[in-house]
Every structure is written in C-alpha cells, then in structure tokens.
Amino acid sequence: MNLQNIRFAFVKLVYGDHNRSNAVRNGLKLVMENLEKNEIGLNVGAGTTKFGENFKNLDIFPGENIDYVGKAENIPVPDNYFKIVITQETLEHVENPIKAINEIYRVLKPGGILYCQLPFIIGYHPGPTDFWRFTKEGIVELVESGGFKVELCNISVGPSTGFYRICVEYWSILFSFLIPPAYHILKAFFALLFFPIKWLDFFLIHSRQKHRIPGGYFVIARKELI
C-alpha cells in the first residue's frame, strides 16, 4: 500500500468518516430498500465507493469501479433511466449545484428517489474544487429547486463532529505556521488526538441547538409520478 492509499484510508476511517455515521447508514438503508433486483441506481461522485451490482458509478476521474466519466451537470444517460440516485459529499465540489440537481431529476424515473448528502461545518477540501456549504434550509432549497419533493431531512454528523473538523484544521494551521510542510503530519496527529470529541454527538444530537454547527445534512427526496 503506497502513501497516497494510506492517507486516503486514514481520512476515510478517522478524519472524514461522515459516510459511516449511524444516521447516514440508516438513511441509505431506507433508500436501498426501494431498489428492486431488475432496477439500477446511480452513485454521483462515487470515487472508490461501490454499493452493489445494481449500481452504476459516475465520477470526473476514470477508475476501476467507474462506469461513466463526466460531471454531475451532464450525466451521459437518457431521461428517466435510474430508480435511485445517491450523491454523498459531492455537490459542494460542483460549480453549479442547481444544474446538477436538475440533471439528477432528469435521469431519475418518475417515482424515483434521490439521496443527497452535503457538508455544512467543514474545512476547505478541494476535490479538485470546493465551492459550497449547506445549512438545513439550504440543502432542502437546493433539492426542491430541481422539482423534488423532500421526504426526510436529517443531520448526517452532529455538532461535535463539526467542531472537531474545524478544531483539527485550526491547530494544524497554527502549528504549521513556521514549518508549512508539516501541515499534513500535524493534521493526522490532531485528527487522532481530538477524535474522542466526536463521541459527544451521542448526547448533542438531541440538543435543541443541534442545527447550529453540525458537520452536514442529508435529504431523501422523490421525483413525483407524472
């Protein structure tokens, strides 16, 4: 395993583990239950993620599990093609997320389901670009602007995780001020050091003020039957 793969695994398992939260897993399970064996879904911005044989993957970079190479604003399939579209932590990297939502609406079958997950409190993370952050109202407005009917909006990771991400970034920037090349090493150190902060979400997810600094949100929405 090379250094890049080690770094990717560390980010996925420790620092940026949004997709492994209980809320996200339960949300995805709700969506997956609607996919029959003879139907297909699409993962927009899939990267290395593979949900199963019934899913196709779209990404801007080619890869082993990538079926379509292209942007979310221009998905290379006909209208009304997929039963489910999933996009996790992707549309913040898209220059025109409204156009991307409209395109997702186009490729979904009538009655099809969208799972859209986006960050709120999180540092700048170009992949290869980084444009947007979304509050609860923001992610709902984005999805509804494409014609979808929102059925569920939930926090993906809570305020403790939001604080953790900013805390790691702050101390990494501060201590690397005099030695800039040390930034990534320091970030890994502080990601491990402050990791227990995330556990406080077990309590704070029940707070009335939980929507002020959560790490992000996900929405489950439906394209209405024509």
C-alpha positions as a Markdown table, in Angstrom:
| # | Residue | x | y | z |
|---|---|---|---|---|
| 1 | Met | 0.0 | 0.0 | 0.0 |
| 2 | Asn | 1.5 | 3.3 | -1.1 |
| 3 | Leu | 1.5 | 6.6 | 0.9 |
| 4 | Gln | -1.5 | 8.0 | -1.0 |
| 5 | Asn | -3.6 | 4.9 | -0.3 |
| 6 | Ile | -2.7 | 5.1 | 3.4 |
| 7 | Arg | -3.7 | 8.8 | 3.5 |
| 8 | Phe | -7.0 | 8.0 | 1.8 |
| 9 | Ala | -7.7 | 5.2 | 4.2 |
| 10 | Phe | -6.9 | 7.4 | 7.2 |
| 11 | Val | -9.2 | 10.2 | 6.1 |
| 12 | Lys | -12.0 | 7.8 | 5.4 |
| 13 | Leu | -11.8 | 5.9 | 8.7 |
| 14 | Val | -10.7 | 8.7 | 11.1 |
| 15 | Tyr | -11.0 | 12.3 | 9.9 |
| 16 | Gly | -13.7 | 12.3 | 7.3 |
| 17 | Asp | -15.9 | 9.4 | 8.4 |
| 18 | His | -19.2 | 11.2 | 7.5 |
| 19 | Asn | -20.5 | 8.3 | 5.4 |
| 20 | Arg | -20.1 | 5.8 | 8.3 |
| 21 | Ser | -22.4 | 7.5 | 10.8 |
| 22 | Asn | -25.5 | 5.7 | 12.1 |
| 23 | Ala | -27.7 | 8.4 | 10.6 |
| 24 | Val | -26.2 | 8.1 | 7.1 |
| 25 | Arg | -26.3 | 4.3 | 7.2 |
| 26 | Asn | -29.9 | 4.3 | 8.3 |
| 27 | Gly | -30.8 | 6.8 | 5.6 |
| 28 | Leu | -29.1 | 4.8 | 2.9 |
| 29 | Lys | -30.8 | 1.7 | 4.1 |
| 30 | Leu | -34.2 | 3.4 | 3.7 |
| 31 | Val | -33.3 | 4.3 | 0.1 |
| 32 | Met | -31.8 | 1.0 | -0.9 |
| 33 | Glu | -35.0 | -0.9 | 0.2 |
| 34 | Asn | -36.7 | 0.7 | -2.8 |
| 35 | Leu | -34.4 | -0.8 | -5.4 |
| 36 | Glu | -35.7 | -4.0 | -7.0 |
| 37 | Lys | -33.4 | -6.6 | -8.5 |
| 38 | Asn | -34.2 | -5.6 | -12.1 |
| 39 | Glu | -33.7 | -1.9 | -11.4 |
| 40 | Ile | -30.5 | 0.2 | -11.4 |
| 41 | Gly | -29.2 | 3.1 | -9.3 |
| 42 | Leu | -26.5 | 5.7 | -9.9 |
| 43 | Asn | -23.9 | 7.0 | -7.5 |
| 44 | Val | -22.8 | 10.5 | -8.5 |
| 45 | Gly | -19.3 | 11.3 | -7.4 |
| 46 | Ala | -18.7 | 7.7 | -6.5 |
| 47 | Gly | -14.9 | 7.7 | -6.2 |
| 48 | Thr | -14.0 | 4.2 | -4.9 |
| 49 | Thr | -17.4 | 3.5 | -3.4 |
| 50 | Lys | -19.4 | 0.6 | -4.8 |
| 51 | Phe | -22.9 | -0.1 | -3.5 |
| 52 | Gly | -23.5 | -3.3 | -5.4 |
| 53 | Glu | -24.1 | -4.8 | -8.8 |
| 54 | Asn | -27.3 | -2.8 | -9.3 |
| 55 | Phe | -25.5 | 0.5 | -9.1 |
| 56 | Lys | -23.6 | 2.4 | -11.7 |
| 57 | Asn | -20.9 | 4.9 | -10.7 |
| 58 | Leu | -20.3 | 8.4 | -12.1 |
| 59 | Asp | -17.1 | 10.4 | -11.4 |
| 60 | Ile | -15.0 | 13.1 | -13.1 |
| 61 | Phe | -12.0 | 10.8 | -13.0 |
| 62 | Pro | -11.8 | 7.3 | -14.5 |
| 63 | Gly | -11.2 | 4.3 | -12.2 |
| 64 | Glu | -11.7 | 0.6 | -11.6 |
| 65 | Asn | -15.4 | 1.0 | -10.5 |
| 66 | Ile | -16.3 | 4.0 | -12.6 |
| 67 | Asp | -19.0 | 3.3 | -15.3 |
| 68 | Tyr | -19.4 | 6.9 | -16.5 |
| 69 | Val | -16.8 | 9.6 | -16.6 |
| 70 | Gly | -18.3 | 13.1 | -16.5 |
| 71 | Lys | -19.7 | 15.9 | -14.5 |
| 72 | Ala | -22.9 | 15.8 | -12.4 |
| 73 | Glu | -24.2 | 18.7 | -14.5 |
| 74 | Asn | -24.1 | 16.5 | -17.6 |
| 75 | Ile | -24.9 | 12.8 | -16.9 |
| 76 | Pro | -24.4 | 10.7 | -20.1 |
| 77 | Val | -27.7 | 8.6 | -19.9 |
| 78 | Pro | -31.2 | 9.1 | -21.3 |
| 79 | Asp | -34.1 | 10.6 | -19.4 |
| 80 | Asn | -36.0 | 8.5 | -16.7 |
| 81 | Tyr | -33.2 | 5.9 | -16.5 |
| 82 | Phe | -32.4 | 5.2 | -12.8 |
| 83 | Lys | -34.7 | 4.3 | -9.9 |
| 84 | Ile | -32.3 | 5.7 | -7.3 |
| 85 | Val | -29.6 | 8.4 | -7.4 |
| 86 | Ile | -27.2 | 8.7 | -4.5 |
| 87 | Thr | -24.7 | 11.6 | -4.1 |
| 88 | Gln | -22.6 | 11.9 | -0.9 |
| 89 | Glu | -20.4 | 14.9 | -0.2 |
| 90 | Thr | -20.1 | 15.7 | -3.9 |
| 91 | Leu | -22.2 | 18.7 | -4.9 |
| 92 | Glu | -20.2 | 21.1 | -2.8 |
| 93 | His | -17.5 | 20.5 | -5.4 |
| 94 | Val | -19.8 | 21.3 | -8.3 |
| 95 | Glu | -19.7 | 24.8 | -9.8 |
| 96 | Asn | -23.4 | 24.8 | -10.5 |
| 97 | Pro | -25.2 | 22.5 | -8.0 |
| 98 | Ile | -28.7 | 23.7 | -9.2 |
| 99 | Lys | -27.9 | 22.5 | -12.7 |
| 100 | Ala | -26.6 | 19.2 | -11.2 |
| 101 | Ile | -29.9 | 18.7 | -9.3 |
| 102 | Asn | -31.9 | 19.4 | -12.4 |
| 103 | Glu | -29.8 | 16.8 | -14.3 |
| 104 | Ile | -30.3 | 14.2 | -11.5 |
| 105 | Tyr | -34.1 | 14.9 | -11.7 |
| 106 | Arg | -33.9 | 14.3 | -15.5 |
| 107 | Val | -32.2 | 10.9 | -15.2 |
| 108 | Leu | -34.5 | 9.6 | -12.4 |
| 109 | Lys | -37.6 | 7.7 | -13.3 |
| 110 | Pro | -40.9 | 9.1 | -12.1 |
| 111 | Gly | -41.3 | 8.0 | -8.5 |
| 112 | Gly | -37.5 | 7.6 | -8.3 |
| 113 | Ile | -35.6 | 8.5 | -5.1 |
| 114 | Leu | -32.7 | 10.9 | -4.5 |
| 115 | Tyr | -30.4 | 10.6 | -1.5 |
| 116 | Cys | -28.3 | 13.8 | -1.3 |
| 117 | Gln | -25.7 | 14.4 | 1.4 |
| 118 | Leu | -23.8 | 17.6 | 1.8 |
| 119 | Pro | -21.5 | 19.3 | 4.3 |
| 120 | Phe | -22.1 | 22.3 | 6.5 |
| 121 | Ile | -19.4 | 22.9 | 9.0 |
| 122 | Ile | -16.2 | 21.6 | 7.4 |
| 123 | Gly | -12.9 | 23.0 | 6.2 |
| 124 | Tyr | -11.9 | 23.7 | 2.6 |
| 125 | His | -11.2 | 20.5 | 0.8 |
| 126 | Pro | -10.7 | 20.8 | -2.9 |
| 127 | Gly | -11.5 | 17.7 | -4.9 |
| 128 | Pro | -10.4 | 19.2 | -7.2 |
| 129 | Thr | -12.5 | 22.3 | -6.4 |
| 130 | Asp | -14.6 | 23.3 | -3.4 |
| 131 | Phe | -17.4 | 25.8 | -3.7 |
| 132 | Trp | -20.4 | 25.4 | -1.3 |
| 133 | Arg | -21.7 | 24.6 | 2.2 |
| 134 | Phe | -25.3 | 24.0 | 3.1 |
| 135 | Thr | -27.5 | 24.6 | 6.1 |
| 136 | Lys | -30.6 | 22.6 | 6.7 |
| 137 | Glu | -32.7 | 25.2 | 4.8 |
| 138 | Gly | -30.0 | 25.3 | 2.1 |
| 139 | Ile | -30.0 | 21.6 | 1.2 |
| 140 | Val | -33.8 | 21.5 | 1.2 |
| 141 | Glu | -34.0 | 24.5 | -1.1 |
| 142 | Leu | -31.4 | 23.1 | -3.4 |
| 143 | Val | -33.2 | 19.8 | -3.8 |
| 144 | Glu | -36.7 | 21.4 | -4.1 |
| 145 | Ser | -35.4 | 23.8 | -6.7 |
| 146 | Gly | -35.0 | 20.8 | -9.0 |
| 147 | Gly | -38.6 | 19.7 | -8.6 |
| 148 | Phe | -38.2 | 17.1 | -5.9 |
| 149 | Lys | -40.5 | 16.5 | -3.0 |
| 150 | Val | -38.4 | 16.2 | 0.2 |
| 151 | Glu | -39.5 | 13.3 | 2.4 |
| 152 | Leu | -36.7 | 13.4 | 5.0 |
| 153 | Cys | -34.0 | 15.9 | 6.0 |
| 154 | Asn | -31.6 | 14.8 | 8.8 |
| 155 | Ile | -28.2 | 15.6 | 10.2 |
| 156 | Ser | -25.5 | 13.3 | 8.8 |
| 157 | Val | -23.0 | 14.1 | 11.6 |
| 158 | Gly | -23.7 | 16.3 | 14.6 |
| 159 | Pro | -22.2 | 19.5 | 16.1 |
| 160 | Ser | -19.4 | 17.7 | 17.9 |
| 161 | Thr | -18.1 | 16.4 | 14.5 |
| 162 | Gly | -18.5 | 19.9 | 13.0 |
| 163 | Phe | -16.4 | 21.3 | 15.9 |
| 164 | Tyr | -13.9 | 18.5 | 15.6 |
| 165 | Arg | -13.3 | 19.2 | 11.9 |
| 166 | Ile | -12.7 | 22.9 | 12.4 |
| 167 | Cys | -10.6 | 22.2 | 15.6 |
| 168 | Val | -8.3 | 19.9 | 13.7 |
| 169 | Glu | -7.8 | 22.4 | 10.9 |
| 170 | Tyr | -7.2 | 25.3 | 13.2 |
| 171 | Trp | -4.5 | 23.6 | 15.3 |
| 172 | Ser | -2.8 | 22.2 | 12.2 |
| 173 | Ile | -2.7 | 25.6 | 10.6 |
| 174 | Leu | -1.4 | 27.2 | 13.8 |
| 175 | Phe | 1.4 | 24.8 | 14.5 |
| 176 | Ser | 2.5 | 24.6 | 10.8 |
| 177 | Phe | 2.8 | 28.4 | 10.5 |
| 178 | Leu | 6.6 | 28.3 | 10.9 |
| 179 | Ile | 7.0 | 24.9 | 9.1 |
| 180 | Pro | 4.4 | 24.7 | 6.3 |
| 181 | Pro | 5.4 | 21.2 | 5.0 |
| 182 | Ala | 4.4 | 19.8 | 8.5 |
| 183 | Tyr | 0.7 | 20.7 | 7.9 |
| 184 | His | -0.4 | 17.2 | 6.8 |
| 185 | Ile | 1.6 | 15.4 | 9.5 |
| 186 | Leu | 0.1 | 17.7 | 12.1 |
| 187 | Lys | -3.4 | 17.3 | 10.7 |
| 188 | Ala | -3.1 | 13.5 | 11.1 |
| 189 | Phe | -1.8 | 14.0 | 14.7 |
| 190 | Phe | -4.6 | 16.3 | 15.7 |
| 191 | Ala | -7.2 | 14.1 | 13.9 |
| 192 | Leu | -6.3 | 11.3 | 16.2 |
| 193 | Leu | -5.8 | 13.5 | 19.3 |
| 194 | Phe | -9.2 | 15.1 | 19.1 |
| 195 | Phe | -11.1 | 12.1 | 17.8 |
| 196 | Pro | -13.0 | 11.5 | 21.1 |
| 197 | Ile | -14.7 | 14.9 | 20.6 |
| 198 | Lys | -16.9 | 13.2 | 18.1 |
| 199 | Trp | -18.3 | 10.8 | 20.7 |
| 200 | Leu | -20.2 | 13.8 | 22.3 |
| 201 | Asp | -22.6 | 13.7 | 19.3 |
| 202 | Phe | -24.3 | 10.8 | 21.1 |
| 203 | Phe | -25.6 | 13.5 | 23.5 |
| 204 | Leu | -25.6 | 16.7 | 21.5 |
| 205 | Ile | -27.7 | 15.2 | 18.6 |
| 206 | His | -30.6 | 15.6 | 21.0 |
| 207 | Ser | -30.0 | 19.3 | 21.7 |
| 208 | Arg | -32.5 | 21.9 | 20.5 |
| 209 | Gln | -29.5 | 23.8 | 19.1 |
| 210 | Lys | -28.0 | 20.9 | 17.1 |
| 211 | His | -28.6 | 22.6 | 13.8 |
| 212 | Arg | -26.1 | 25.5 | 14.5 |
| 213 | Ile | -22.9 | 23.7 | 13.7 |
| 214 | Pro | -23.5 | 20.1 | 12.5 |
| 215 | Gly | -21.0 | 18.5 | 10.1 |
| 216 | Gly | -23.7 | 18.2 | 7.4 |
| 217 | Tyr | -27.1 | 17.0 | 6.3 |
| 218 | Phe | -28.7 | 14.5 | 4.0 |
| 219 | Val | -32.0 | 14.7 | 2.2 |
| 220 | Ile | -34.2 | 11.9 | 0.9 |
| 221 | Ala | -36.5 | 13.2 | -1.9 |
| 222 | Arg | -38.7 | 11.8 | -4.6 |
| 223 | Lys | -39.4 | 12.6 | -8.2 |
| 224 | Glu | -43.2 | 12.7 | -8.3 |
| 225 | Leu | -45.1 | 10.4 | -10.6 |
| 226 | Ile | -46.3 | 12.0 | -13.8 |
